[in-house]
Structures are given as structure tokens and as C-alpha cells.
Amino acid sequence: MAYNKIETYDEKVTSDLIQHYRSSIELLGEDVEREGLQKTPERVAKAMQFLTEGYQMDAKAILEGAKFTEAYSEMVIVKDIELYSLCEHHMLPFFGKAHIAYIPNGYITGLSKLARVVDVFARRLQVQERLTHQILDAIQETLQPLGVGVVIEAQHLCMMMRGVQKQNSVTTTSAFSGQFEDGRTRNEFMRLITK
């Protein structure tokens, strides 16, 4: 049996986006009837819906769906979570990794749910600074842990392909709450994610 990938898209949104991307390609001076471009407006319309599907997702519901009572009260870390997002200023990708830690206060969540929370907020038009805080806030509000730490390291194509064109720059952002505001706890987290 052949591989069959099933994707669903809003037909009206897809149709409208196709027309907009078709017009954009023409405005750039290309021929949308050229063989290589005939299906490009549709592909881009679908790609953009996938890359921004975070607007239709609920991070708190994801965490609540795997929230368990547990007496564990030491640091839980999931590091090197891949992330891909679109810069809201140029709609160019930025990509990298997120490191998340929390100290439970009676509740834990499924580890994969932390990665899903990253996707919820990364799959939107975004800035890295806001993304970092949105991840922290969702975890803090839903699990009510003793503290949360989030660090994101990313490369931005808007800096690499245009503007200053710096190929090796990496942007690091961090956000901390509760016990992670204490230097010792924060330092332990930072040491563990750099190993």
C-alpha cells in the first residue's frame, strides 16, 4: 500500500491565500503559469496554515490533558526541544532549541506535553522574547509549580539572509519564575542544560 498523508485545511482560507500568493508572485515579476510555479500558491497557502497552526491550539488544555498528581518536588528538565517559528517582522524562519524546567508542587505533566507547548507558541508569527514568556506562563498557570525556567537559543534567518547578514549569530532568551529566580536554582538549571 502506498503512503497516503491526509492533511486538512480550511477551504475558504486556503482559497483566499492561494489568490493572495498568486498575486504576490506576479507582483514580484514571475509568471505563475510557469511549470515550476503553477502549484506554488497552493503549496505556500497550505504551508503557512501549518506553520501558524498554533493559533488554533490551546497550551493549557494540552498540559491539563496529561496532568497527574505526584509528590515529586525536584527539578524536571526537558532540554534540546527543537523549535521552528516565523519572525513576525519579516515572516522569515527562526529555529533552534528550547530548554524547559519546572519544580512540581503536587502536579507533573507528560514530558511530551512540554514539547507540544513549545509548538503551540512557536507555530505563530512570533518574536523570541514573547515566545519564551508564553511557554513559561502556560506552564506556571496550568501546573502551578514552585518555579519554571525557560531558555531558548535560536538562529534568525532575518539576520542571516538580509539586514546585517551575520551567519553565526545565536540569540538566547530566558524567563524564570518562582524558585528559578533564586540564583542557585537558576545556576543549577543552566549548568544542566549546557552539559
N, C-alpha and C positions, 0 to 999 in steps of 0.2 A: 504494500500500500504506500502510495506517495505521501510525502509530508504535506499537510494542509494546515496552514496557520489561519486562525479565524480572528479577525480584528473587527471591532465595531466602532463606528464613528457617527456623530450626529450628521444626518444627511444635509440639513439646511446649512449648518456651519461649514461643512465640507464644501458644499456648492458655492457658498459665498466666498470662502477662502480661495477656492480654485480661480474664481474670477479676479480676485484681487492680485493673486500671484501671477496670473496670466498677464494682467495689465502691468504689473511691476517689471516683469521680464521684457515686455515690449518697450516700456519706458527706458530700460537700460540699453536699448538698441538691438535686441536679439529678435530672432524670428521664432515665435512659439510653435510654428508649424514644422520647424526643422526636426528631423527624425529624433535626435537625442533629447529634444525639449518637449515633445508632444505630450508626454505624461508627467513632466516635471511639476506643473502647477498642482496636480492631484497628489503627487508624492509629497510635495512640501506641505500641502494642506493637512495631510494625514500625519506627517512627521511633527508639525507644530502642535497638533492636538495631543499627540503622545507626549511631547516634551513639556507640555503645560498641563498635563492631567492632574497635577497636584491641586488645582483649584476645585476639583470635584471630589477630593479625598479629605477625610477627617482624621487628623493625627490622634486626637484624644480617643476617638472610637476605636482606632487600631490598638492603642495601648490598653484601653478598657477590655477589649476582646481577649486579652491574654494577661489579665491582672490576677495575681494569686497571692493569698495570704502566706507570708513566710517570715520567720523570726530572724532571718539573716540580716546582719546590720554592718557588714564590712563593704568596702568599695567593690562595685561591679563595673567592669570596663569592657567595652567593645571598641576595638581600635581598627584603624585602616578600613573604614567603611567607604567604599567608592562612591563618589558623587559626581553628577553631571548636571549642570544648570545653564541657564541663559542669562547673561548680563542684561538688565533692564535698560541700560543706556544705549547699547548697540545691537542687542539681540544676537550677540556672539557667545559661543560657549565659554564657560569656565568649568574646570574639572579638577578633582583632587581627592582628598580623603578627609573624613570626619572621625574624630575620636570622642567617644561619649562615656562618661562615668556617672554613676549615682550611688548614693548610700541609702539603702532601703530603710523605711520606717514602718515596717509591718507589711509592705507590699512589694512584690517583684513583678516583672513582666517578661514575656518571652523575649529572648535575645534578638531574634529576627525582627521583632517589632521596633526595636531601636533603629535598625537599618531602614525599615519602612517609613519611620517618622522622618528620617533624612530625605527620602524620596518625596514624601508629601510636600515638603517645603522647597526642595531643590527643583522639582518639576513645576516651576512657576517662573515668571520673569522676576529676577531677583538681584539683590546685592549680597555679597558675602557677609557683611556685618549683620544685616537683618536676618539672614538665614541662620546664623549662629544663635541669635537670641530666640528665634521662633522654635528651634529644636529644644533649647533649654526650657523655655516657657511651657511647651506642651508636656514635657516630662515632669516638670515641677508641679504643674497644676493637676495632672492626672494621677500620678503616683504619690504625690506629697512626700517625697523622700527627705532625708536630713540634708541633702545637698545634691547639686548637679554640676558637672563640669563638661563643657563642650569646647573642643578645639578643632578648627578647620584649617587645612593647608590646601591652597588651590593655585592653579595657573590660569590666567585670564587671556583668552585669545585677543581681546580688545587691546591688551598691552603688547601682545606678541606680533599680531598681524598688522596693526595700524598704530596710530599715535606714536609712542616712544619706541616701539618695536624692540623690546627687551625680551630676549628668548628664554632667559634662565631665571626670571624673577618668580618668586613664590610669595603669595600673600597668606599670612597667618592671622586668624582672628580667634578670640577666646571669649567665653562667658562663663561666669561662676555664680552659684547661689549657695546659701546655707553654709555647711561646713567647708565647702571648697573656697570660701572667702578667707579662711584661715590659711596662712602661708604654708604650714607643714602639710596639710592635706593636699593643697594645690600642688606643692612641690612633689609629693609622692605620685600624684596623678601624672604630672609632666614627666617625671623620671620613668614611669612605667610605659608611657606611650612612645618614648624615644628609644626603647631597647630594641 
